[in-house]
Amino acid sequence: MHSLAPIVLVLLSAVLAVTLCRTLKVPPMLGYLVVGFLAGPGVMQLIPDGDETAFLGEIGIVFMMFSIGLEFSLPKLKAMRQLVFGVGLAQVLLTLLLIAGAVGALLDAPLAGFAVGGALAMSSTAIVSKLLTERLELNQPHGQLAIGVLLFQDLAVVPLLILLPAFAGGSATLGMDLSLAALKVVAVMAVLLSFGQRLMRPWFHLVARQRSGELFMINVLLVTLGVAYLTELSGLSLALGAFVAGMLISETEYRYQVEEDIKPFRDILLGFFFITVGMRVQLPVLYTHAGEVLLLVALLVPVKLGIVFGLARAFGHKANDAMRGALALAQGGEFGFVLLALSGKLGLIEAQTEQAAIAAILLSMLVAPFLILHGDKITRRLIKQDWMMQALNLHQLLVESMSKSEHVLICGYGRSGQVLARLLEKESIPFFALDLDPDRVREAGEAGDPVVFGDAGKKEVLIAAGLMRAKAVVVTFADTHAALRILNMVQSLRSDLPVIVRTVDDSDMESLRRAGADEVVAEVMEGSLMLATQALMVTGVPLKRVLRRIRAVREERYSLFKGFFRGASDDAEGLDEAQLPRLLSIQVCAGAAAIGHSLKEIGLDELGVELKAVRRRHIRRSEVEPEFEVMQGDVLVVLGTPEQLALAEARVLQG
């Protein structure tokens, strides 16, 4: 008979530990590590330490890499090739050689030094990607640097797994083995990226037409684990295959729905991975071989930090971005455990050295969350230039906020908020927007819209957004609870300020009016027009001009409603994303094919895509001539269907 007692105890420990971590404002993954240590073979022995347990934890990494792949597109990955095969390759080689030299000299065993150096050259994909995602830093320069290096590390595991047995057995066919491995990697990736891209969209169309949420979820699991299994069969890592699967789905219009569906599996299984890592902690090793463990940690963290920082600077990254990327990567990783276990089985390293290296990796992984969370403070202390840049950015933000007066404060920048913003812009009425959807804020911010990430229900956020100088407040999202909170804040700060609120129906109209709303507008489409009408009137626009503007919008068949910056929360509105045009901000990064070419030469109109605006050096231009020459750093705001936008992004970045 099986007992549920161990499972219940593990779940109880996890809930208590994660709750305590969130209360103390430390990363929850530390709680999982503690649970793994307590429930593992070292203490309570509730969880057996076997291959099945380790494999279940590895599935968590698979779903995390799949989620990261959803953030990437093929054009974006090709544009990052300098990071992956430049900084990533150099980091693995330099870290391996330096640590291998030091350990080999101390142990008088070059092969043992190579084995330990290869293991310590890896960083933790699970820790880095999870923390960067939670902190909304995945698309920032230091986040891109970290992910680029991690991707190459995943690739580097393959030749290391070939080299270790070859060195242990003295294989005479090492060159042939490596050549075959490289050929296999290229062939597998080429097949997945070429044929997979052609099959993914029609396959998801077929599944989505069945209109079954259960079937759609099963299909997501099939694609994620299926592609990961194919890469494992070919000798590559499961994590790399999952990344490729996510990247293929990111090219389709189902990306956001898939991302939401996969979150529960990813978070639970990734938590179990950290539990399996905590199970590896052995107190006797930490006690009896403390000197060796501390020496390896001293080699691992500072050496890797210095190498990544130096390489990033050499490849043209700013000092502050290079330092924050280095802090994110200055720890050991889960693949290091795999390499150490293989080295121990092959007899390349002694059991004492293997356990000391495992303990060093674990300690560095425990330190990693604090290095990433406090990366800003550490960087400001170490790099004076970063402190000056942070101060300059803060000054610019304050100047932008202080320059807003007699403006409309828009709470929520979804479809209704963007409609209102466009009408206000046509009337030359200043506005400032707050939104809690990071995807939408990033896209609209790159296009030059005055929108920032912030909770309008907090007093300090409203004050920073210029509430005391605003002419009106408009709540554009249909959330009565949040609207009541905003109304209470506005009433306590400026009871004279007109507030207009959107709601789905009239059931909450009286409660909103009692809370201080001047107007409550219901429904989505016509509600958006009425919302804009009230806002224009409050700001002093003559009634005739307001009615003329609204009538013109209707006569244009609601053309102003077509094209919105896409946010993850839009899935809840049940709209058909395949048919709905949307806006996309394409940033012309270094190495993009469009640099130096005119808009006419690029030919976006041939793809059925409409260029809405171009942003250059914080200046947004709505009307651009076909002869306009694209430069690095430009942001092209284009309108089209998801499929058209994917082709447009590929043409701008790749040609």
C-alpha positions as CSV (number, residue, x, y, z in Angstrom):
1,M,0.0,0.0,0.0
2,H,1.2,3.5,-0.9
3,S,0.9,6.3,1.6
4,L,0.1,9.9,0.9
5,A,1.8,11.0,4.0
6,P,5.2,11.8,2.3
7,I,3.5,13.7,-0.5
8,V,1.4,15.7,1.9
9,L,4.4,16.6,4.0
10,V,6.4,17.7,1.0
11,L,3.5,19.9,-0.2
12,L,3.0,21.3,3.3
13,S,6.7,22.1,3.5
14,A,6.7,23.7,0.1
15,V,3.7,26.0,1.0
16,L,5.2,27.0,4.3
17,A,8.7,27.6,2.8
18,V,7.5,29.6,-0.2
19,T,5.1,31.7,2.0
20,L,8.0,32.5,4.3
21,C,10.2,33.5,1.4
22,R,7.6,35.8,0.0
23,T,7.0,37.3,3.4
24,L,10.8,37.9,3.8
25,K,10.9,39.2,0.1
26,V,13.5,36.6,-1.0
27,P,13.2,34.4,-4.1
28,P,10.7,31.5,-3.7
29,M,13.2,29.1,-5.3
30,L,15.3,29.3,-2.1
31,G,12.3,27.9,-0.3
32,Y,12.2,25.0,-2.7
33,L,15.9,24.3,-2.2
34,V,15.3,24.2,1.6
35,V,12.4,21.8,1.1
36,G,14.5,19.6,-1.1
37,F,17.3,19.5,1.5
38,L,14.8,18.7,4.3
39,A,12.7,16.1,2.4
40,G,15.7,14.5,0.6
41,P,17.9,11.6,1.6
42,G,20.1,13.8,3.8
43,V,17.4,14.5,6.4
44,M,13.8,13.2,6.4
45,Q,14.1,10.8,3.4
46,L,10.6,11.6,2.1
47,I,11.7,11.8,-1.5
48,P,13.8,9.0,-3.0
49,D,17.0,10.2,-4.8
50,G,16.7,8.3,-8.1
51,D,16.7,8.8,-11.9
52,E,12.9,9.2,-12.0
53,T,13.0,12.0,-9.5
54,A,15.8,13.8,-11.4
55,F,14.0,13.4,-14.7
56,L,10.8,14.9,-13.4
57,G,12.8,17.9,-12.2
58,E,14.4,18.2,-15.6
59,I,10.9,18.4,-17.2
60,G,10.6,21.7,-15.3
61,I,13.6,23.1,-17.2
62,V,12.0,21.9,-20.4
63,F,8.8,24.1,-19.8
64,M,10.9,27.1,-18.7
65,M,13.0,26.9,-21.9
66,F,9.8,26.5,-23.9
67,S,8.4,29.7,-22.4
68,I,11.7,31.6,-23.2
69,G,11.4,30.3,-26.8
70,L,8.0,31.9,-27.0
71,E,9.6,35.3,-26.5
72,F,11.9,34.8,-29.5
73,S,11.4,34.7,-33.2
74,L,13.7,33.3,-35.8
75,P,14.7,36.7,-37.1
76,K,15.4,37.8,-33.5
77,L,17.5,34.8,-32.8
78,K,19.5,35.3,-36.0
79,A,20.0,38.9,-35.1
80,M,21.4,37.6,-31.7
81,R,24.0,35.4,-33.3
82,Q,26.8,37.6,-32.1
83,L,25.7,37.1,-28.5
84,V,25.2,33.3,-28.9
85,F,28.3,32.4,-30.9
86,G,30.4,35.4,-30.0
87,V,30.1,36.1,-26.2
88,G,28.7,32.6,-25.5
89,L,31.5,30.7,-27.2
90,A,34.3,32.8,-25.8
91,Q,32.8,32.6,-22.2
92,V,32.6,28.8,-22.2
93,L,36.2,28.4,-23.6
94,L,37.8,31.0,-21.3
95,T,36.0,29.8,-18.2
96,L,36.8,26.2,-19.0
97,L,40.5,26.9,-19.6
98,L,41.1,29.1,-16.6
99,I,39.3,26.8,-14.1
100,A,40.8,23.7,-15.7
101,G,44.3,25.1,-15.4
102,A,43.9,26.1,-11.8
103,V,42.2,22.8,-10.7
104,G,44.5,20.7,-12.8
105,A,47.6,22.3,-11.2
106,L,46.2,21.9,-7.7
107,L,45.3,18.2,-8.1
108,D,48.2,17.5,-10.5
109,A,45.5,15.9,-12.8
110,P,44.8,17.8,-16.1
111,L,41.9,15.6,-17.1
112,A,40.2,16.2,-13.7
113,G,40.8,19.9,-14.2
114,F,39.1,19.7,-17.6
115,A,36.1,17.9,-16.2
116,V,35.6,20.4,-13.3
117,G,36.2,23.3,-15.6
118,G,33.6,22.1,-18.1
119,A,31.1,21.6,-15.3
120,L,31.7,25.1,-13.8
121,A,31.6,26.8,-17.1
122,M,27.8,26.2,-17.2
123,S,25.3,28.6,-15.6
124,S,21.8,27.9,-14.4
125,T,19.2,28.4,-17.1
126,A,16.4,27.7,-14.7
127,I,17.4,30.3,-12.1
128,V,18.5,33.1,-14.5
129,S,15.5,32.8,-16.9
130,K,12.9,32.6,-14.1
131,L,14.2,35.6,-12.3
132,L,14.7,37.7,-15.4
133,T,11.2,36.8,-16.5
134,E,9.6,37.7,-13.2
135,R,11.5,41.0,-13.1
136,L,10.5,41.8,-16.7
137,E,14.2,42.0,-17.7
138,L,14.3,39.3,-20.3
139,N,14.1,41.8,-23.2
140,Q,16.5,44.3,-21.6
141,P,20.1,44.4,-22.9
142,H,21.6,42.5,-19.9
143,G,18.7,40.0,-20.2
144,Q,19.4,39.4,-23.9
145,L,23.1,39.0,-23.0
146,A,22.4,36.4,-20.4
147,I,20.0,34.4,-22.5
148,G,22.4,34.5,-25.5
149,V,25.2,33.0,-23.4
150,L,22.9,30.4,-21.8
151,L,21.8,29.2,-25.3
152,F,25.4,28.5,-26.3
153,Q,26.1,26.8,-23.0
154,D,23.2,24.4,-23.8
155,L,24.8,23.7,-27.2
156,A,28.2,23.3,-25.6
157,V,27.0,20.4,-23.4
158,V,26.9,18.1,-26.5
159,P,30.7,18.3,-27.4
160,L,31.6,18.1,-23.6
161,L,29.6,14.9,-23.3
162,I,31.6,13.5,-26.2
163,L,35.0,14.7,-25.0
164,L,34.8,13.4,-21.5
165,P,34.4,9.7,-22.5
166,A,37.0,10.1,-25.2
167,F,39.6,11.5,-22.8
168,A,38.8,8.8,-20.3
169,G,39.2,6.0,-22.8
170,G,41.9,7.6,-24.9
171,S,39.9,7.4,-28.1
172,A,41.9,7.7,-31.3
173,T,38.8,8.9,-33.2
174,L,38.1,12.0,-31.2
175,G,38.2,14.3,-34.3
176,M,35.8,12.1,-36.2
177,D,33.5,11.9,-33.2
178,L,33.4,15.7,-32.8
179,S,32.9,16.3,-36.5
180,L,29.9,13.8,-36.6
181,A,28.5,15.5,-33.5
182,A,28.7,19.0,-35.1
183,L,27.1,17.6,-38.3
184,K,24.3,16.1,-36.3
185,V,23.7,19.3,-34.4
186,V,23.5,21.3,-37.7
187,A,21.3,18.8,-39.4
188,V,18.8,18.5,-36.5
189,M,18.5,22.2,-36.0
190,A,18.1,22.8,-39.7
191,V,15.3,20.2,-40.0
192,L,13.5,21.5,-36.9
193,L,13.7,25.2,-38.0
194,S,12.9,24.7,-41.6
195,F,10.2,21.9,-41.7
196,G,8.9,22.7,-38.2
197,Q,8.2,26.3,-39.2
198,R,6.1,25.1,-42.2
199,L,4.2,22.6,-40.2
200,M,3.5,24.4,-37.0
201,R,0.9,27.0,-38.1
202,P,-1.3,24.7,-40.2
203,W,-1.1,22.1,-37.4
204,F,-2.3,24.6,-34.8
205,H,-5.0,25.9,-37.1
206,L,-6.3,22.3,-37.4
207,V,-6.4,21.9,-33.6
208,A,-7.8,25.3,-32.9
209,R,-10.7,24.8,-35.3
210,Q,-12.0,22.0,-33.0
211,R,-12.7,24.8,-30.4
212,S,-11.7,22.5,-27.5
213,G,-9.6,24.0,-24.7
214,E,-8.7,20.5,-23.5
215,L,-7.5,19.4,-27.0
216,F,-5.5,22.7,-27.4
217,M,-3.8,22.1,-24.1
218,I,-2.9,18.4,-25.0
219,N,-1.5,19.7,-28.3
220,V,0.7,22.2,-26.5
221,L,2.1,19.4,-24.3
222,L,2.6,17.2,-27.3
223,V,4.6,19.8,-29.2
224,T,6.7,20.8,-26.2
225,L,7.7,17.3,-25.1
226,G,7.7,15.9,-28.6
227,V,10.3,18.3,-30.0
228,A,12.3,18.0,-26.8
229,Y,12.2,14.2,-27.2
230,L,13.4,14.4,-30.8
231,T,16.4,16.5,-29.8
232,E,17.2,14.1,-27.0
233,L,17.2,11.2,-29.5
234,S,19.7,13.1,-31.6
235,G,22.1,13.6,-28.6
236,L,21.1,17.2,-27.8
237,S,19.5,18.4,-24.6
238,L,15.8,18.4,-23.8
239,A,16.0,22.1,-22.9
240,L,17.4,23.0,-26.3
241,G,14.6,21.2,-28.1
242,A,11.9,22.8,-25.9
243,F,13.4,26.2,-26.7
244,V,13.2,25.5,-30.5
245,A,9.5,24.3,-30.0
246,G,8.6,27.6,-28.3
247,M,10.4,29.6,-30.9
248,L,8.4,27.8,-33.7
249,I,5.1,28.5,-31.9
250,S,6.2,32.2,-31.4
251,E,5.9,32.6,-35.2
252,T,2.2,31.8,-35.0
253,E,-0.8,33.8,-33.7
254,Y,-1.3,31.3,-30.9
255,R,1.7,32.4,-29.0
256,Y,0.0,34.3,-26.2
257,Q,-2.7,31.6,-25.6
258,V,0.0,28.9,-25.4
259,E,2.0,31.0,-23.0
260,E,-0.9,31.3,-20.6
261,D,-1.8,27.6,-20.8
262,I,1.7,26.5,-20.1
263,K,2.3,28.6,-17.0
264,P,0.8,26.2,-14.4
265,F,2.9,23.2,-15.7
266,R,6.1,25.4,-15.9
267,D,5.9,26.9,-12.4
268,I,5.0,23.6,-10.6
269,L,7.6,21.5,-12.4
270,L,10.3,24.1,-12.1
271,G,9.6,24.2,-8.4
272,F,10.1,20.5,-8.3
273,F,13.4,20.9,-10.1
274,F,14.7,23.2,-7.4
275,I,13.6,20.6,-4.8
276,T,15.7,18.0,-6.6
277,V,18.6,20.3,-6.5
278,G,18.2,20.9,-2.8
279,M,18.2,17.1,-2.3
280,R,21.9,17.0,-3.5
281,V,23.1,19.0,-0.5
282,Q,25.3,16.8,1.8
283,L,26.2,18.4,5.1
284,P,29.2,16.0,5.7
285,V,30.8,17.2,2.5
286,L,30.3,20.8,3.4
287,Y,31.9,20.2,6.8
288,T,34.8,17.9,6.0
289,H,35.8,19.5,2.7
290,A,34.9,23.1,3.4
291,G,38.2,24.4,2.2
292,E,38.0,22.7,-1.2
293,V,34.3,23.8,-1.6
294,L,35.1,27.5,-0.8
295,L,38.1,27.4,-3.1
296,L,35.9,26.2,-6.0
297,V,33.3,28.8,-5.2
298,A,36.0,31.5,-5.2
299,L,37.2,30.2,-8.6
300,L,33.7,30.0,-10.0
301,V,31.9,33.2,-9.1
302,P,34.6,35.9,-9.5
303,V,36.2,34.2,-12.6
304,K,33.0,33.8,-14.5
305,L,31.8,37.3,-13.5
306,G,35.1,38.8,-14.7
307,I,35.1,36.8,-18.0
308,V,31.5,37.7,-18.9
309,F,32.0,41.4,-18.1
310,G,35.2,41.6,-20.1
311,L,33.8,39.8,-23.1
312,A,30.6,41.8,-23.1
313,R,32.6,45.1,-23.0
314,A,34.8,43.7,-25.8
315,F,31.7,43.0,-27.9
316,G,30.4,46.6,-27.5
317,H,28.0,46.4,-24.5
318,K,27.7,49.2,-22.1
319,A,29.5,48.8,-18.8
320,N,26.3,48.7,-16.7
321,D,24.6,46.1,-19.0
322,A,27.8,44.0,-19.1
323,M,28.0,44.0,-15.3
324,R,24.4,43.1,-14.8
325,G,24.7,40.3,-17.4
326,A,27.8,39.0,-15.6
327,L,26.1,39.0,-12.2
328,A,23.2,37.0,-13.7
329,L,25.6,34.3,-15.1
330,A,28.2,34.1,-12.2
331,Q,26.9,30.8,-10.8
332,G,27.0,27.1,-11.7
333,G,24.2,25.4,-13.5
334,E,22.1,22.2,-13.6
335,F,24.1,20.8,-16.5
336,G,27.2,21.0,-14.3
337,F,25.7,18.2,-12.2
338,V,25.3,16.0,-15.4
339,L,28.9,16.6,-16.4
340,L,30.2,15.9,-12.9
341,A,28.2,12.7,-12.6
342,L,29.6,11.4,-15.9
343,S,33.1,12.4,-15.0
344,G,32.8,10.5,-11.7
345,K,31.5,7.3,-13.5
346,L,34.4,7.5,-16.0
347,G,37.0,7.9,-13.2
348,L,38.2,11.3,-14.4
349,I,37.7,12.8,-10.9
350,E,37.7,11.3,-7.4
351,A,34.5,11.1,-5.4
352,Q,35.8,13.7,-3.0
353,T,36.4,16.2,-5.8
354,E,33.0,15.4,-7.4
355,Q,31.2,16.1,-4.1
356,A,33.1,19.3,-3.5
357,A,32.3,20.6,-7.0
358,I,28.6,19.7,-6.6
359,A,28.6,21.6,-3.3
360,A,30.3,24.6,-4.9
361,I,27.7,24.7,-7.7
362,L,24.9,24.5,-5.1
363,L,26.3,27.3,-3.0
364,S,26.8,29.5,-6.1
365,M,23.1,28.8,-7.1
366,L,22.0,29.9,-3.6
367,V,23.9,33.1,-4.0
368,A,22.7,33.7,-7.6
369,P,19.2,35.1,-6.8
370,F,20.6,37.7,-4.5
371,L,23.1,38.8,-7.2
372,I,20.4,39.2,-9.7
373,L,17.9,40.8,-7.4
374,H,20.4,43.4,-6.2
375,G,22.2,43.7,-9.6
376,D,21.2,47.4,-9.8
377,K,22.8,48.3,-6.4
378,I,25.9,46.2,-7.0
379,T,26.4,47.8,-10.5
380,R,26.0,51.3,-9.2
381,R,28.6,50.7,-6.5
382,L,31.1,49.0,-8.9
383,I,30.5,51.2,-12.0
384,K,30.2,54.9,-11.5
385,Q,29.0,55.4,-15.1
386,D,25.9,53.2,-14.3
387,W,25.0,55.4,-11.3
388,M,25.3,58.5,-13.6
389,M,23.1,56.8,-16.3
390,Q,20.5,55.8,-13.7
391,A,20.4,59.3,-12.4
392,L,20.1,60.6,-16.0
393,N,17.2,58.2,-16.8
394,L,15.5,59.2,-13.6
395,H,15.9,62.9,-14.4
396,Q,14.5,62.4,-17.9
397,L,11.5,60.5,-16.4
398,L,10.9,63.3,-14.0
399,V,11.2,65.9,-16.7
400,E,8.7,64.0,-18.9
401,S,6.2,63.7,-16.0
402,M,6.7,67.3,-14.8
403,S,6.1,68.6,-18.4
404,K,2.6,67.1,-18.3
405,S,0.0,69.6,-17.2
406,E,-3.7,69.9,-18.0
407,H,-3.4,66.4,-19.4
408,V,-5.7,63.4,-19.4
409,L,-4.5,60.6,-17.1
410,I,-5.5,57.3,-18.7
411,C,-5.6,54.3,-16.4
412,G,-5.3,51.2,-18.6
413,Y,-3.9,51.2,-22.2
414,G,-5.8,48.4,-23.7
415,R,-8.0,48.8,-26.8
416,S,-10.3,51.4,-25.3
417,G,-7.3,53.3,-23.8
418,Q,-5.6,53.4,-27.2
419,V,-8.7,54.6,-29.0
420,L,-9.0,57.4,-26.5
421,A,-5.3,58.3,-26.8
422,R,-5.5,58.6,-30.6
423,L,-8.5,60.9,-30.4
424,L,-6.8,63.0,-27.8
425,E,-3.7,63.2,-29.9
426,K,-5.7,64.4,-32.9
427,E,-7.1,67.2,-30.7
428,S,-3.5,68.0,-29.5
429,I,-4.6,67.2,-25.9
430,P,-1.7,65.8,-23.8
431,F,-2.2,62.5,-22.1
432,F,-0.3,60.1,-19.9
433,A,-1.1,56.4,-19.5
434,L,-0.6,53.7,-16.9
435,D,-0.9,50.0,-17.6
436,L,0.0,46.7,-15.9
437,D,0.6,44.6,-19.0
438,P,4.4,44.6,-19.6
439,D,4.1,43.4,-23.2
440,R,1.7,46.2,-24.1
441,V,3.8,48.8,-22.2
442,R,7.0,47.7,-24.0
443,E,5.4,47.7,-27.5
444,A,3.6,51.0,-27.1
445,G,6.6,52.6,-25.3
446,E,8.9,51.6,-28.2
447,A,6.5,53.3,-30.6
448,G,6.7,56.5,-28.6
449,D,3.4,56.5,-26.7
450,P,3.6,58.1,-23.3
451,V,2.7,55.0,-21.3
452,V,4.5,53.5,-18.3
453,F,4.1,50.4,-16.2
454,G,2.3,51.2,-13.0
455,D,-0.6,50.4,-10.7
456,A,-3.1,53.3,-10.9
457,G,-4.6,52.0,-7.6
458,K,-1.5,53.2,-5.7
459,K,-1.3,56.8,-4.4
460,E,2.4,57.3,-5.2
461,V,1.9,56.1,-8.7
462,L,-1.0,58.5,-9.4
463,I,1.0,61.4,-8.0
464,A,4.1,60.5,-10.0
465,A,1.9,60.4,-13.1
466,G,0.9,64.0,-12.6
467,L,-2.5,63.6,-10.9
468,M,-2.2,66.9,-9.2
469,R,-1.8,68.7,-12.6
470,A,-4.2,66.5,-14.6
471,K,-7.4,67.8,-16.2
472,A,-9.3,64.5,-16.1
473,V,-8.9,60.8,-15.2
474,V,-10.2,58.0,-17.4
475,V,-10.4,54.4,-16.2
476,T,-10.6,52.4,-19.4
477,F,-10.7,48.8,-18.1
478,A,-13.9,47.1,-16.9
479,D,-12.8,46.1,-13.4
480,T,-15.1,47.5,-10.8
481,H,-13.0,46.6,-7.8
482,A,-9.9,48.3,-9.3
483,A,-11.9,51.3,-10.5
484,L,-13.3,51.8,-7.0
485,R,-9.8,51.8,-5.6
486,I,-8.7,54.4,-8.1
487,L,-11.7,56.5,-7.4
488,N,-11.0,56.4,-3.6
489,M,-7.5,57.6,-4.2
490,V,-8.5,60.4,-6.5
491,Q,-11.2,61.5,-4.1
492,S,-8.6,61.7,-1.3
493,L,-6.1,63.6,-3.4
494,R,-8.2,65.7,-5.8
495,S,-12.0,65.5,-5.2
496,D,-12.6,68.3,-7.8
497,L,-11.0,66.2,-10.7
498,P,-13.5,64.8,-13.2
499,V,-13.3,60.9,-13.5
500,I,-14.8,58.8,-16.2
501,V,-15.1,55.1,-15.8
502,R,-15.7,52.2,-18.2
503,T,-17.8,49.2,-17.1
504,V,-19.2,46.2,-18.9
505,D,-22.9,46.8,-18.0
506,D,-24.8,49.1,-15.7
507,S,-25.0,46.8,-12.7
508,D,-22.2,48.6,-10.9
509,M,-23.1,52.1,-12.1
510,E,-24.5,53.4,-8.8
511,S,-21.6,52.2,-6.7
512,L,-19.1,53.8,-9.1
513,R,-21.1,57.1,-9.0
514,R,-21.2,57.0,-5.2
515,A,-17.4,56.5,-5.2
516,G,-17.0,59.7,-7.2
517,A,-17.2,58.8,-10.9
518,D,-18.6,61.8,-13.0
519,E,-19.5,59.5,-15.9
520,V,-19.8,55.7,-16.2
521,V,-19.7,54.4,-19.7
522,A,-20.7,50.8,-20.5
523,E,-19.9,48.4,-23.4
524,V,-16.8,48.0,-25.4
525,M,-17.1,49.4,-28.9
526,E,-19.8,52.1,-28.6
527,G,-18.5,52.5,-25.0
528,S,-15.1,53.4,-26.4
529,L,-16.6,56.2,-28.5
530,M,-18.7,57.6,-25.6
531,L,-15.6,57.4,-23.4
532,A,-13.7,59.5,-25.9
533,T,-16.7,61.9,-26.2
534,Q,-16.8,62.6,-22.5
535,A,-13.0,63.0,-22.2
536,L,-12.9,65.5,-25.1
537,M,-15.7,67.5,-23.6
538,V,-14.1,67.6,-20.1
539,T,-10.9,68.9,-21.6
540,G,-12.7,71.8,-23.2
541,V,-13.2,70.8,-26.8
542,P,-16.5,72.3,-28.2
543,L,-19.4,69.9,-28.4
544,K,-19.8,70.4,-32.2
545,R,-16.2,69.4,-32.8
546,V,-16.6,66.4,-30.6
547,L,-19.7,65.2,-32.4
548,R,-18.0,65.9,-35.8
549,R,-15.0,63.8,-34.7
550,I,-17.1,60.9,-33.5
551,R,-19.2,61.0,-36.7
552,A,-16.0,60.9,-38.8
553,V,-14.8,57.9,-37.0
554,R,-18.0,56.0,-37.7
555,E,-17.9,57.1,-41.4
556,E,-14.4,55.6,-41.6
557,R,-15.9,52.3,-40.5
558,Y,-14.1,52.4,-37.2
559,S,-10.7,52.5,-38.8
560,L,-9.2,54.0,-35.6
561,F,-10.3,50.8,-33.9
562,K,-8.2,48.6,-36.2
563,G,-4.7,47.9,-34.9
564,F,-3.8,47.6,-31.3
565,F,-0.6,46.8,-29.4
566,R,-1.1,43.2,-28.3
567,G,-1.1,42.3,-24.6
568,A,-1.3,39.0,-22.8
569,S,-4.6,39.9,-21.1
570,D,-6.4,40.4,-24.5
571,D,-7.0,36.6,-24.7
572,A,-9.7,37.0,-22.1
573,E,-11.8,39.1,-24.5
574,G,-12.3,36.1,-26.8
575,L,-11.3,37.8,-30.0
576,D,-10.0,36.0,-33.1
577,E,-6.4,37.0,-33.3
578,A,-5.9,35.4,-36.7
579,Q,-8.4,37.9,-38.2
580,L,-7.8,41.0,-36.1
581,P,-5.1,43.4,-37.3
582,R,-2.6,44.5,-34.7
583,L,0.3,46.9,-34.3
584,L,3.9,45.7,-33.9
585,S,7.0,47.8,-33.0
586,I,10.0,46.5,-34.9
587,Q,13.3,47.8,-33.5
588,V,16.1,48.0,-36.1
589,C,19.0,46.4,-34.1
590,A,22.6,46.2,-35.0
591,G,23.2,44.0,-38.1
592,A,19.6,44.3,-39.3
593,A,19.3,44.0,-43.1
594,A,17.1,47.1,-43.4
595,I,19.9,49.5,-42.2
596,G,20.9,51.9,-45.0
597,H,17.9,51.0,-47.2
598,S,14.9,53.2,-48.0
599,L,11.3,52.2,-47.1
600,K,10.6,51.7,-50.8
601,E,13.5,49.3,-51.1
602,I,12.4,47.3,-48.1
603,G,8.9,46.9,-49.6
604,L,6.7,46.4,-46.6
605,D,3.6,47.3,-48.6
606,E,4.3,44.3,-50.8
607,L,3.5,42.1,-47.8
608,G,0.2,43.9,-47.1
609,V,1.6,45.7,-44.1
610,E,0.9,49.3,-43.4
611,L,3.6,51.6,-41.9
612,K,1.9,53.7,-39.3
613,A,4.9,55.6,-37.8
614,V,8.6,55.7,-37.4
615,R,10.4,56.6,-34.2
616,R,13.9,58.0,-34.3
617,R,15.8,59.3,-31.2
618,H,12.5,59.7,-29.2
619,I,10.9,61.7,-32.1
620,R,7.8,60.0,-33.6
621,R,6.9,60.7,-37.3
622,S,3.5,59.6,-38.6
623,E,4.0,60.6,-42.2
624,V,7.2,59.3,-43.8
625,E,8.3,59.5,-47.5
626,P,9.1,56.2,-49.4
627,E,12.7,57.5,-49.7
628,F,13.1,57.6,-45.9
629,E,16.4,55.8,-45.1
630,V,16.3,53.4,-42.2
631,M,19.0,53.7,-39.5
632,Q,20.1,51.5,-36.6
633,G,18.0,52.3,-33.5
634,D,14.9,53.2,-35.5
635,V,11.5,51.8,-34.5
636,L,9.1,50.9,-37.2
637,V,5.4,50.8,-36.1
638,V,3.5,48.5,-38.6
639,L,-0.1,47.3,-38.9
640,G,-1.2,44.0,-40.2
641,T,-2.3,40.4,-39.3
642,P,0.0,38.3,-37.2
643,E,1.2,36.4,-40.3
644,Q,2.0,39.6,-42.2
645,L,3.8,41.1,-39.2
646,A,6.0,38.0,-38.9
647,L,7.0,38.4,-42.6
648,A,7.6,42.1,-42.1
649,E,9.8,41.5,-39.1
650,A,11.8,38.9,-41.0
651,R,12.3,41.3,-43.9
652,V,13.5,44.2,-41.7
653,L,15.9,42.1,-39.7
654,Q,17.1,39.5,-42.3
655,G,16.2,41.0,-45.7
